[in-house]
Amino acid sequence: MRGTACPLNWVKTKLQLEEMSAGAVLEVLVDDGSPARNVPRSVCMEGHLLLETSVVSDGVRLLIEKR
């Protein structure tokens, strides 16, 4: 999702999560800044589990477990 403007990065993440089974894990790479703050917040508000947030050389890596 790097290079994707807010809120489209969350919309795309949400659509992908909808296609997954409960318990599956999704890896998402987002830009630092607003996406790195807003996507995790939205993930939690939707009831999913944020397993990991880590800074990588080209952004932020999120591991999300679908609930």
PQR file of N, CA, C, O and H, with PARSE charges and radii, in Angstrom:
ATOM      1  N   MET A   1       0.809  -1.183   0.000 -0.4000 1.5000
ATOM      2  CA  MET A   1       0.000   0.000   0.000 -0.0000 2.0000
ATOM      3  C   MET A   1       0.862   1.261   0.000  0.5500 1.7000
ATOM      4  O   MET A   1       0.342   2.375   0.056 -0.5500 1.4000
ATOM      5  N   ARG A   2       2.173   1.081  -0.062 -0.4000 1.5000
ATOM      6  CA  ARG A   2       3.029   2.259  -0.089 -0.0000 2.0000
ATOM      7  C   ARG A   2       2.654   3.122  -1.284  0.5500 1.7000
ATOM      8  O   ARG A   2       2.399   2.618  -2.378 -0.5500 1.4000
ATOM      9  H   ARG A   2       2.595   0.176  -0.107  0.4000 1.0000
ATOM     10  N   GLY A   3       2.624   4.426  -1.056 -0.4000 1.5000
ATOM     11  CA  GLY A   3       2.265   5.347  -2.116 -0.0000 2.0000
ATOM     12  C   GLY A   3       0.768   5.549  -2.271  0.5500 1.7000
ATOM     13  O   GLY A   3       0.332   6.332  -3.115 -0.5500 1.4000
ATOM     14  H   GLY A   3       2.830   4.834  -0.167  0.4000 1.0000
ATOM     15  N   THR A   4      -0.023   4.851  -1.464 -0.4000 1.5000
ATOM     16  CA  THR A   4      -1.477   4.972  -1.510 -0.0000 2.0000
ATOM     17  C   THR A   4      -1.920   5.987  -0.466  0.5500 1.7000
ATOM     18  O   THR A   4      -1.529   5.911   0.699 -0.5500 1.4000
ATOM     19  H   THR A   4       0.331   4.215  -0.778  0.4000 1.0000
ATOM     20  N   ALA A   5      -2.731   6.926  -0.895 -0.4000 1.5000
ATOM     21  CA  ALA A   5      -3.184   7.993   0.010 -0.0000 2.0000
ATOM     22  C   ALA A   5      -4.266   7.489   0.962  0.5500 1.7000
ATOM     23  O   ALA A   5      -5.023   6.573   0.642 -0.5500 1.4000
ATOM     24  H   ALA A   5      -3.048   6.988  -1.842  0.4000 1.0000
ATOM     25  N   CYS A   6      -4.319   8.113   2.140 -0.4000 1.5000
ATOM     26  CA  CYS A   6      -5.407   7.849   3.084 -0.0000 2.0000
ATOM     27  C   CYS A   6      -6.684   8.421   2.490  0.5500 1.7000
ATOM     28  O   CYS A   6      -6.617   9.478   1.863 -0.5500 1.4000
ATOM     29  H   CYS A   6      -3.704   8.858   2.400  0.4000 1.0000
ATOM     30  N   PRO A   7      -7.805   7.813   2.642 -0.5600 1.5000
ATOM     31  CA  PRO A   7      -8.085   6.574   3.349  0.2800 2.0000
ATOM     32  C   PRO A   7      -8.069   5.338   2.450  0.5500 1.7000
ATOM     33  O   PRO A   7      -8.493   4.263   2.873 -0.5500 1.4000
ATOM     34  N   LEU A   8      -7.583   5.480   1.210 -0.4000 1.5000
ATOM     35  CA  LEU A   8      -7.607   4.335   0.301 -0.0000 2.0000
ATOM     36  C   LEU A   8      -6.793   3.158   0.801  0.5500 1.7000
ATOM     37  O   LEU A   8      -7.139   2.012   0.515 -0.5500 1.4000
ATOM     38  H   LEU A   8      -7.238   6.354   0.867  0.4000 1.0000
ATOM     39  N   ASN A   9      -5.709   3.411   1.548 -0.4000 1.5000
ATOM     40  CA  ASN A   9      -4.929   2.279   2.048 -0.0000 2.0000
ATOM     41  C   ASN A   9      -5.756   1.455   3.035  0.5500 1.7000
ATOM     42  O   ASN A   9      -5.633   0.231   3.066 -0.5500 1.4000
ATOM     43  H   ASN A   9      -5.428   4.342   1.780  0.4000 1.0000
ATOM     44  N   TRP A  10      -6.596   2.109   3.841 -0.4000 1.5000
ATOM     45  CA  TRP A  10      -7.459   1.352   4.749 -0.0000 2.0000
ATOM     46  C   TRP A  10      -8.558   0.639   3.971  0.5500 1.7000
ATOM     47  O   TRP A  10      -8.880  -0.509   4.279 -0.5500 1.4000
ATOM     48  H   TRP A  10      -6.696   3.103   3.815  0.4000 1.0000
ATOM     49  N   VAL A  11      -9.134   1.287   2.981 -0.4000 1.5000
ATOM     50  CA  VAL A  11     -10.198   0.669   2.185 -0.0000 2.0000
ATOM     51  C   VAL A  11      -9.675  -0.602   1.525  0.5500 1.7000
ATOM     52  O   VAL A  11     -10.344  -1.634   1.559 -0.5500 1.4000
ATOM     53  H   VAL A  11      -8.873   2.219   2.730  0.4000 1.0000
ATOM     54  N   LYS A  12      -8.501  -0.541   0.932 -0.4000 1.5000
ATOM     55  CA  LYS A  12      -7.921  -1.716   0.274 -0.0000 2.0000
ATOM     56  C   LYS A  12      -7.594  -2.816   1.286  0.5500 1.7000
ATOM     57  O   LYS A  12      -7.794  -3.997   1.006 -0.5500 1.4000
ATOM     58  H   LYS A  12      -7.957   0.297   0.904  0.4000 1.0000
ATOM     59  N   THR A  13      -7.093  -2.430   2.457 -0.4000 1.5000
ATOM     60  CA  THR A  13      -6.805  -3.401   3.506 -0.0000 2.0000
ATOM     61  C   THR A  13      -8.093  -4.073   3.966  0.5500 1.7000
ATOM     62  O   THR A  13      -8.135  -5.293   4.123 -0.5500 1.4000
ATOM     63  H   THR A  13      -6.931  -1.470   2.685  0.4000 1.0000
ATOM     64  N   LYS A  14      -9.135  -3.289   4.181 -0.4000 1.5000
ATOM     65  CA  LYS A  14     -10.421  -3.824   4.634 -0.0000 2.0000
ATOM     66  C   LYS A  14     -11.008  -4.787   3.618  0.5500 1.7000
ATOM     67  O   LYS A  14     -11.529  -5.838   3.993 -0.5500 1.4000
ATOM     68  H   LYS A  14      -9.100  -2.298   4.054  0.4000 1.0000
ATOM     69  N   LEU A  15     -10.933  -4.445   2.335 -0.4000 1.5000
ATOM     70  CA  LEU A  15     -11.451  -5.337   1.286 -0.0000 2.0000
ATOM     71  C   LEU A  15     -10.698  -6.667   1.282  0.5500 1.7000
ATOM     72  O   LEU A  15     -11.299  -7.727   1.106 -0.5500 1.4000
ATOM     73  H   LEU A  15     -10.510  -3.591   2.031  0.4000 1.0000
ATOM     74  N   GLN A  16      -9.391  -6.606   1.475 -0.4000 1.5000
ATOM     75  CA  GLN A  16      -8.606  -7.843   1.514 -0.0000 2.0000
ATOM     76  C   GLN A  16      -8.979  -8.677   2.733  0.5500 1.7000
ATOM     77  O   GLN A  16      -9.112  -9.897   2.630 -0.5500 1.4000
ATOM     78  H   GLN A  16      -8.902  -5.745   1.617  0.4000 1.0000
ATOM     79  N   LEU A  17      -9.148  -8.038   3.879 -0.4000 1.5000
ATOM     80  CA  LEU A  17      -9.533  -8.769   5.091 -0.0000 2.0000
ATOM     81  C   LEU A  17     -10.892  -9.444   4.928  0.5500 1.7000
ATOM     82  O   LEU A  17     -11.101 -10.542   5.443 -0.5500 1.4000
ATOM     83  H   LEU A  17      -9.040  -7.047   3.963  0.4000 1.0000
ATOM     84  N   GLU A  18     -11.812  -8.801   4.220 -0.4000 1.5000
ATOM     85  CA  GLU A  18     -13.142  -9.377   4.005 -0.0000 2.0000
ATOM     86  C   GLU A  18     -13.085 -10.682   3.227  0.5500 1.7000
ATOM     87  O   GLU A  18     -13.968 -11.528   3.376 -0.5500 1.4000
ATOM     88  H   GLU A  18     -11.641  -7.909   3.802  0.4000 1.0000
ATOM     89  N   GLU A  19     -12.066 -10.857   2.406 -0.4000 1.5000
ATOM     90  CA  GLU A  19     -11.918 -12.068   1.602 -0.0000 2.0000
ATOM     91  C   GLU A  19     -11.214 -13.198   2.347  0.5500 1.7000
ATOM     92  O   GLU A  19     -11.157 -14.325   1.855 -0.5500 1.4000
ATOM     93  H   GLU A  19     -11.350 -10.170   2.285  0.4000 1.0000
ATOM     94  N   MET A  20     -10.680 -12.904   3.522 -0.4000 1.5000
ATOM     95  CA  MET A  20      -9.890 -13.876   4.265 -0.0000 2.0000
ATOM     96  C   MET A  20     -10.726 -14.584   5.324  0.5500 1.7000
ATOM     97  O   MET A  20     -11.764 -14.083   5.756 -0.5500 1.4000
ATOM     98  H   MET A  20     -10.726 -11.988   3.921  0.4000 1.0000
ATOM     99  N   SER A  21     -10.259 -15.745   5.729 -0.4000 1.5000
ATOM    100  CA  SER A  21     -10.903 -16.502   6.807 -0.0000 2.0000
ATOM    101  C   SER A  21     -10.424 -15.986   8.154  0.5500 1.7000
ATOM    102  O   SER A  21      -9.318 -15.459   8.271 -0.5500 1.4000
ATOM    103  H   SER A  21      -9.416 -16.152   5.378  0.4000 1.0000
ATOM    104  N   ALA A  22     -11.262 -16.142   9.165 -0.4000 1.5000
ATOM    105  CA  ALA A  22     -10.881 -15.758  10.525 -0.0000 2.0000
ATOM    106  C   ALA A  22      -9.618 -16.507  10.926  0.5500 1.7000
ATOM    107  O   ALA A  22      -9.488 -17.703  10.666 -0.5500 1.4000
ATOM    108  H   ALA A  22     -12.160 -16.570   9.070  0.4000 1.0000
ATOM    109  N   GLY A  23      -8.700 -15.804  11.554 -0.4000 1.5000
ATOM    110  CA  GLY A  23      -7.439 -16.396  11.982 -0.0000 2.0000
ATOM    111  C   GLY A  23      -6.313 -16.220  10.978  0.5500 1.7000
ATOM    112  O   GLY A  23      -5.146 -16.404  11.323 -0.5500 1.4000
ATOM    113  H   GLY A  23      -8.807 -14.832  11.765  0.4000 1.0000
ATOM    114  N   ALA A  24      -6.642 -15.867   9.740 -0.4000 1.5000
ATOM    115  CA  ALA A  24      -5.614 -15.648   8.721 -0.0000 2.0000
ATOM    116  C   ALA A  24      -4.870 -14.354   9.022  0.5500 1.7000
ATOM    117  O   ALA A  24      -5.416 -13.440   9.641 -0.5500 1.4000
ATOM    118  H   ALA A  24      -7.590 -15.718   9.459  0.4000 1.0000
ATOM    119  N   VAL A  25      -3.621 -14.288   8.580 -0.4000 1.5000
ATOM    120  CA  VAL A  25      -2.781 -13.124   8.848 -0.0000 2.0000
ATOM    121  C   VAL A  25      -2.462 -12.410   7.540  0.5500 1.7000
ATOM    122  O   VAL A  25      -2.077 -13.035   6.551 -0.5500 1.4000
ATOM    123  H   VAL A  25      -3.178 -15.031   8.078  0.4000 1.0000
ATOM    124  N   LEU A  26      -2.628 -11.101   7.551 -0.4000 1.5000
ATOM    125  CA  LEU A  26      -2.360 -10.249   6.396 -0.0000 2.0000
ATOM    126  C   LEU A  26      -1.167  -9.359   6.705  0.5500 1.7000
ATOM    127  O   LEU A  26      -1.113  -8.733   7.763 -0.5500 1.4000
ATOM    128  H   LEU A  26      -2.941 -10.593   8.354  0.4000 1.0000
ATOM    129  N   GLU A  27      -0.213  -9.303   5.786 -0.4000 1.5000
ATOM    130  CA  GLU A  27       0.917  -8.388   5.899 -0.0000 2.0000
ATOM    131  C   GLU A  27       0.636  -7.185   5.010  0.5500 1.7000
ATOM    132  O   GLU A  27       0.306  -7.335   3.833 -0.5500 1.4000
ATOM    133  H   GLU A  27      -0.257  -9.812   4.926  0.4000 1.0000
ATOM    134  N   VAL A  28       0.769  -5.995   5.577 -0.4000 1.5000
ATOM    135  CA  VAL A  28       0.526  -4.759   4.836 -0.0000 2.0000
ATOM    136  C   VAL A  28       1.721  -3.844   5.026  0.5500 1.7000
ATOM    137  O   VAL A  28       2.194  -3.664   6.148 -0.5500 1.4000
ATOM    138  H   VAL A  28       1.037  -5.872   6.532  0.4000 1.0000
ATOM    139  N   LEU A  29       2.212  -3.267   3.941 -0.4000 1.5000
ATOM    140  CA  LEU A  29       3.276  -2.276   4.009 -0.0000 2.0000
ATOM    141  C   LEU A  29       2.669  -0.926   3.686  0.5500 1.7000
ATOM    142  O   LEU A  29       2.068  -0.750   2.626 -0.5500 1.4000
ATOM    143  H   LEU A  29       1.828  -3.414   3.030  0.4000 1.0000
ATOM    144  N   VAL A  30       2.819   0.027   4.588 -0.4000 1.5000
ATOM    145  CA  VAL A  30       2.276   1.370   4.396 -0.0000 2.0000
ATOM    146  C   VAL A  30       3.391   2.392   4.566  0.5500 1.7000
ATOM    147  O   VAL A  30       4.457   2.093   5.104 -0.5500 1.4000
ATOM    148  H   VAL A  30       3.307  -0.116   5.449  0.4000 1.0000
ATOM    149  N   ASP A  31       3.119   3.609   4.094 -0.4000 1.5000
ATOM    150  CA  ASP A  31       4.063   4.704   4.286 -0.0000 2.0000
ATOM    151  C   ASP A  31       4.046   5.140   5.741  0.5500 1.7000
ATOM    152  O   ASP A  31       3.043   4.990   6.439 -0.5500 1.4000
ATOM    153  H   ASP A  31       2.253   3.852   3.657  0.4000 1.0000
ATOM    154  N   ASP A  32       5.172   5.684   6.185 -0.4000 1.5000
ATOM    155  CA  ASP A  32       5.236   6.266   7.520 -0.0000 2.0000
ATOM    156  C   ASP A  32       4.355   7.511   7.544  0.5500 1.7000
ATOM    157  O   ASP A  32       4.060   8.081   6.493 -0.5500 1.4000
ATOM    158  H   ASP A  32       5.987   5.806   5.618  0.4000 1.0000
ATOM    159  N   GLY A  33       3.941   7.929   8.716 -0.4000 1.5000
ATOM    160  CA  GLY A  33       3.087   9.104   8.838 -0.0000 2.0000
ATOM    161  C   GLY A  33       1.637   8.715   9.044  0.5500 1.7000
ATOM    162  O   GLY A  33       1.342   7.791   9.802 -0.5500 1.4000
ATOM    163  H   GLY A  33       4.181   7.466   9.569  0.4000 1.0000
ATOM    164  N   SER A  34       0.733   9.408   8.377 -0.4000 1.5000
ATOM    165  CA  SER A  34      -0.703   9.165   8.552 -0.0000 2.0000
ATOM    166  C   SER A  34      -1.111   7.718   8.322  0.5500 1.7000
ATOM    167  O   SER A  34      -1.838   7.165   9.147 -0.5500 1.4000
ATOM    168  H   SER A  34       0.973  10.158   7.760  0.4000 1.0000
ATOM    169  N   PRO A  35      -0.673   7.072   7.226 -0.5600 1.5000
ATOM    170  CA  PRO A  35      -1.076   5.677   7.033  0.2800 2.0000
ATOM    171  C   PRO A  35      -0.625   4.765   8.173  0.5500 1.7000
ATOM    172  O   PRO A  35      -1.358   3.858   8.568 -0.5500 1.4000
ATOM    173  N   ALA A  36       0.569   4.999   8.699 -0.4000 1.5000
ATOM    174  CA  ALA A  36       1.091   4.157   9.779 -0.0000 2.0000
ATOM    175  C   ALA A  36       0.330   4.369  11.080  0.5500 1.7000
ATOM    176  O   ALA A  36       0.361   3.508  11.960 -0.5500 1.4000
ATOM    177  H   ALA A  36       1.164   5.736   8.378  0.4000 1.0000
ATOM    178  N   ARG A  37      -0.349   5.499  11.215 -0.4000 1.5000
ATOM    179  CA  ARG A  37      -1.179   5.754  12.402 -0.0000 2.0000
ATOM    180  C   ARG A  37      -2.626   5.328  12.170  0.5500 1.7000
ATOM    181  O   ARG A  37      -3.250   4.733  13.049 -0.5500 1.4000
ATOM    182  H   ARG A  37      -0.374   6.198  10.501  0.4000 1.0000
ATOM    183  N   ASN A  38      -3.152   5.630  10.994 -0.4000 1.5000
ATOM    184  CA  ASN A  38      -4.578   5.436  10.736 -0.0000 2.0000
ATOM    185  C   ASN A  38      -4.977   3.992  10.445  0.5500 1.7000
ATOM    186  O   ASN A  38      -6.025   3.541  10.906 -0.5500 1.4000
ATOM    187  H   ASN A  38      -2.645   6.113  10.281  0.4000 1.0000
ATOM    188  N   VAL A  39      -4.163   3.262   9.692 -0.4000 1.5000
ATOM    189  CA  VAL A  39      -4.523   1.876   9.367 -0.0000 2.0000
ATOM    190  C   VAL A  39      -4.580   1.017  10.632  0.5500 1.7000
ATOM    191  O   VAL A  39      -5.569   0.309  10.820 -0.5500 1.4000
ATOM    192  H   VAL A  39      -3.311   3.629   9.318  0.4000 1.0000
ATOM    193  N   PRO A  40      -3.570   1.043  11.509 -0.5600 1.5000
ATOM    194  CA  PRO A  40      -3.683   0.242  12.741  0.2800 2.0000
ATOM    195  C   PRO A  40      -4.894   0.621  13.594  0.5500 1.7000
ATOM    196  O   PRO A  40      -5.546  -0.252  14.168 -0.5500 1.4000
ATOM    197  N   ARG A  41      -5.196   1.911  13.680 -0.4000 1.5000
ATOM    198  CA  ARG A  41      -6.358   2.363  14.452 -0.0000 2.0000
ATOM    199  C   ARG A  41      -7.647   1.781  13.863  0.5500 1.7000
ATOM    200  O   ARG A  41      -8.515   1.309  14.598 -0.5500 1.4000
ATOM    201  H   ARG A  41      -4.667   2.620  13.214  0.4000 1.0000
ATOM    202  N   SER A  42      -7.762   1.818  12.549 -0.4000 1.5000
ATOM    203  CA  SER A  42      -8.952   1.274  11.881 -0.0000 2.0000
ATOM    204  C   SER A  42      -9.041  -0.234  12.037  0.5500 1.7000
ATOM    205  O   SER A  42     -10.130  -0.781  12.214 -0.5500 1.4000
ATOM    206  H   SER A  42      -7.057   2.201  11.952  0.4000 1.0000
ATOM    207  N   VAL A  43      -7.899  -0.909  11.971 -0.4000 1.5000
ATOM    208  CA  VAL A  43      -7.855  -2.360  12.162 -0.0000 2.0000
ATOM    209  C   VAL A  43      -8.465  -2.723  13.513  0.5500 1.7000
ATOM    210  O   VAL A  43      -9.318  -3.605  13.604 -0.5500 1.4000
ATOM    211  H   VAL A  43      -7.015  -0.465  11.827  0.4000 1.0000
ATOM    212  N   CYS A  44      -8.024  -2.040  14.547 -0.4000 1.5000
ATOM    213  CA  CYS A  44      -8.519  -2.326  15.901 -0.0000 2.0000
ATOM    214  C   CYS A  44      -9.988  -1.953  16.057  0.5500 1.7000
ATOM    215  O   CYS A  44     -10.741  -2.671  16.714 -0.5500 1.4000
ATOM    216  H   CYS A  44      -7.331  -1.323  14.473  0.4000 1.0000
ATOM    217  N   MET A  45     -10.402  -0.843  15.462 -0.4000 1.5000
ATOM    218  CA  MET A  45     -11.799  -0.423  15.546 -0.0000 2.0000
ATOM    219  C   MET A  45     -12.734  -1.424  14.869  0.5500 1.7000
ATOM    220  O   MET A  45     -13.893  -1.557  15.263 -0.5500 1.4000
ATOM    221  H   MET A  45      -9.790  -0.259  14.928  0.4000 1.0000
ATOM    222  N   GLU A  46     -12.234  -2.127  13.852 -0.4000 1.5000
ATOM    223  CA  GLU A  46     -13.019  -3.139  13.146 -0.0000 2.0000
ATOM    224  C   GLU A  46     -13.012  -4.477  13.875  0.5500 1.7000
ATOM    225  O   GLU A  46     -13.720  -5.401  13.474 -0.5500 1.4000
ATOM    226  H   GLU A  46     -11.293  -2.019  13.532  0.4000 1.0000
ATOM    227  N   GLY A  47     -12.218  -4.594  14.946 -0.4000 1.5000
ATOM    228  CA  GLY A  47     -12.207  -5.810  15.741 -0.0000 2.0000
ATOM    229  C   GLY A  47     -11.147  -6.823  15.358  0.5500 1.7000
ATOM    230  O   GLY A  47     -11.159  -7.951  15.851 -0.5500 1.4000
ATOM    231  H   GLY A  47     -11.643  -3.844  15.272  0.4000 1.0000
ATOM    232  N   HIS A  48     -10.231  -6.434  14.484 -0.4000 1.5000
ATOM    233  CA  HIS A  48      -9.144  -7.333  14.110 -0.0000 2.0000
ATOM    234  C   HIS A  48      -7.986  -7.132  15.087  0.5500 1.7000
ATOM    235  O   HIS A  48      -7.996  -6.190  15.880 -0.5500 1.4000
ATOM    236  H   HIS A  48     -10.222  -5.517  14.084  0.4000 1.0000
ATOM    237  N   LEU A  49      -6.998  -8.011  15.032 -0.4000 1.5000
ATOM    238  CA  LEU A  49      -5.874  -7.966  15.949 -0.0000 2.0000
ATOM    239  C   LEU A  49      -4.617  -7.514  15.213  0.5500 1.7000
ATOM    240  O   LEU A  49      -4.223  -8.121  14.217 -0.5500 1.4000
ATOM    241  H   LEU A  49      -6.990  -8.776  14.388  0.4000 1.0000
ATOM    242  N   LEU A  50      -4.001  -6.466  15.696 -0.4000 1.5000
ATOM    243  CA  LEU A  50      -2.730  -6.010  15.150 -0.0000 2.0000
ATOM    244  C   LEU A  50      -1.626  -6.787  15.856  0.5500 1.7000
ATOM    245  O   LEU A  50      -1.337  -6.537  17.026 -0.5500 1.4000
ATOM    246  H   LEU A  50      -4.320  -5.973  16.505  0.4000 1.0000
ATOM    247  N   LEU A  51      -1.016  -7.717  15.154 -0.4000 1.5000
ATOM    248  CA  LEU A  51      -0.011  -8.594  15.744 -0.0000 2.0000
ATOM    249  C   LEU A  51       1.347  -7.927  15.879  0.5500 1.7000
ATOM    250  O   LEU A  51       2.067  -8.144  16.854 -0.5500 1.4000
ATOM    251  H   LEU A  51      -1.250  -7.920  14.203  0.4000 1.0000
ATOM    252  N   GLU A  52       1.688  -7.107  14.881 -0.4000 1.5000
ATOM    253  CA  GLU A  52       3.032  -6.521  14.868 -0.0000 2.0000
ATOM    254  C   GLU A  52       3.045  -5.250  14.033  0.5500 1.7000
ATOM    255  O   GLU A  52       2.384  -5.151  12.999 -0.5500 1.4000
ATOM    256  H   GLU A  52       1.103  -6.931  14.089  0.4000 1.0000
ATOM    257  N   THR A  53       3.802  -4.298  14.503 -0.4000 1.5000
ATOM    258  CA  THR A  53       4.095  -3.087  13.743 -0.0000 2.0000
ATOM    259  C   THR A  53       5.599  -2.918  13.773  0.5500 1.7000
ATOM    260  O   THR A  53       6.192  -2.858  14.850 -0.5500 1.4000
ATOM    261  H   THR A  53       4.339  -4.378  15.343  0.4000 1.0000
ATOM    262  N   SER A  54       6.225  -2.840  12.613 -0.4000 1.5000
ATOM    263  CA  SER A  54       7.672  -2.669  12.583 -0.0000 2.0000
ATOM    264  C   SER A  54       8.063  -1.700  11.479  0.5500 1.7000
ATOM    265  O   SER A  54       7.454  -1.666  10.409 -0.5500 1.4000
ATOM    266  H   SER A  54       5.743  -2.889  11.738  0.4000 1.0000
ATOM    267  N   VAL A  55       9.081  -0.923  11.762 -0.4000 1.5000
ATOM    268  CA  VAL A  55       9.607   0.019  10.783 -0.0000 2.0000
ATOM    269  C   VAL A  55      10.550  -0.743   9.866  0.5500 1.7000
ATOM    270  O   VAL A  55      11.450  -1.450  10.319 -0.5500 1.4000
ATOM    271  H   VAL A  55       9.576  -0.951  12.631  0.4000 1.0000
ATOM    272  N   VAL A  56      10.326  -0.584   8.568 -0.4000 1.5000
ATOM    273  CA  VAL A  56      11.201  -1.179   7.558 -0.0000 2.0000
ATOM    274  C   VAL A  56      11.802  -0.040   6.741  0.5500 1.7000
ATOM    275  O   VAL A  56      11.400   1.114   6.884 -0.5500 1.4000
ATOM    276  H   VAL A  56       9.595  -0.009   8.200  0.4000 1.0000
ATOM    277  N   SER A  57      12.757  -0.369   5.894 -0.4000 1.5000
ATOM    278  CA  SER A  57      13.493   0.677   5.183 -0.0000 2.0000
ATOM    279  C   SER A  57      12.608   1.578   4.322  0.5500 1.7000
ATOM    280  O   SER A  57      12.948   2.738   4.093 -0.5500 1.4000
ATOM    281  H   SER A  57      13.083  -1.307   5.779  0.4000 1.0000
ATOM    282  N   ASP A  58      11.486   1.062   3.849 -0.4000 1.5000
ATOM    283  CA  ASP A  58      10.658   1.849   2.941 -0.0000 2.0000
ATOM    284  C   ASP A  58       9.256   2.102   3.491  0.5500 1.7000
ATOM    285  O   ASP A  58       8.332   2.348   2.716 -0.5500 1.4000
ATOM    286  H   ASP A  58      11.209   0.119   4.035  0.4000 1.0000
ATOM    287  N   GLY A  59       9.080   2.045   4.809 -0.4000 1.5000
ATOM    288  CA  GLY A  59       7.773   2.319   5.395 -0.0000 2.0000
ATOM    289  C   GLY A  59       7.556   1.575   6.696  0.5500 1.7000
ATOM    290  O   GLY A  59       8.479   1.400   7.491 -0.5500 1.4000
ATOM    291  H   GLY A  59       9.830   1.844   5.439  0.4000 1.0000
ATOM    292  N   VAL A  60       6.330   1.142   6.902 -0.4000 1.5000
ATOM    293  CA  VAL A  60       5.947   0.435   8.118 -0.0000 2.0000
ATOM    294  C   VAL A  60       5.244  -0.854   7.727  0.5500 1.7000
ATOM    295  O   VAL A  60       4.372  -0.858   6.859 -0.5500 1.4000
ATOM    296  H   VAL A  60       5.579   1.284   6.256  0.4000 1.0000
ATOM    297  N   ARG A  61       5.631  -1.945   8.374 -0.4000 1.5000
ATOM    298  CA  ARG A  61       5.059  -3.272   8.114 -0.0000 2.0000
ATOM    299  C   ARG A  61       4.068  -3.590   9.224  0.5500 1.7000
ATOM    300  O   ARG A  61       4.389  -3.506  10.409 -0.5500 1.4000
ATOM    301  H   ARG A  61       6.340  -1.942   9.080  0.4000 1.0000
ATOM    302  N   LEU A  62       2.856  -3.956   8.816 -0.4000 1.5000
ATOM    303  CA  LEU A  62       1.804  -4.332   9.763 -0.0000 2.0000
ATOM    304  C   LEU A  62       1.425  -5.784   9.545  0.5500 1.7000
ATOM    305  O   LEU A  62       1.247  -6.219   8.407 -0.5500 1.4000
ATOM    306  H   LEU A  62       2.595  -4.024   7.853  0.4000 1.0000
ATOM    307  N   LEU A  63       1.302  -6.534  10.623 -0.4000 1.5000
ATOM    308  CA  LEU A  63       0.763  -7.889  10.551 -0.0000 2.0000
ATOM    309  C   LEU A  63      -0.584  -7.866  11.257  0.5500 1.7000
ATOM    310  O   LEU A  63      -0.686  -7.513  12.432 -0.5500 1.4000
ATOM    311  H   LEU A  63       1.447  -6.181  11.547  0.4000 1.0000
ATOM    312  N   ILE A  64      -1.609  -8.248  10.517 -0.4000 1.5000
ATOM    313  CA  ILE A  64      -2.991  -8.149  11.000 -0.0000 2.0000
ATOM    314  C   ILE A  64      -3.623  -9.523  10.979  0.5500 1.7000
ATOM    315  O   ILE A  64      -3.594 -10.214   9.961 -0.5500 1.4000
ATOM    316  H   ILE A  64      -1.526  -8.535   9.562  0.4000 1.0000
ATOM    317  N   GLU A  65      -4.198  -9.921  12.114 -0.4000 1.5000
ATOM    318  CA  GLU A  65      -4.947 -11.178  12.160 -0.0000 2.0000
ATOM    319  C   GLU A  65      -6.427 -10.856  12.041  0.5500 1.7000
ATOM    320  O   GLU A  65      -6.978 -10.063  12.804 -0.5500 1.4000
ATOM    321  H   GLU A  65      -4.222  -9.359  12.941  0.4000 1.0000
ATOM    322  N   LYS A  66      -7.055 -11.498  11.058 -0.4000 1.5000
ATOM    323  CA  LYS A  66      -8.498 -11.295  10.884 -0.0000 2.0000
ATOM    324  C   LYS A  66      -9.258 -11.991  12.007  0.5500 1.7000
ATOM    325  O   LYS A  66      -8.969 -13.135  12.356 -0.5500 1.4000
ATOM    326  H   LYS A  66      -6.607 -12.142  10.438  0.4000 1.0000
ATOM    327  N   ARG A  67     -10.217 -11.292  12.554 -0.4000 1.5000
ATOM    328  CA  ARG A  67     -11.063 -11.852  13.615 -0.0000 2.0000
ATOM    329  C   ARG A  67     -12.459 -12.027  13.096  0.5500 1.7000
ATOM    330  O   ARG A  67     -13.337 -12.486  13.826 -0.5500 1.4000
ATOM    331  H   ARG A  67     -10.452 -10.362  12.271  0.4000 1.0000
TER
END
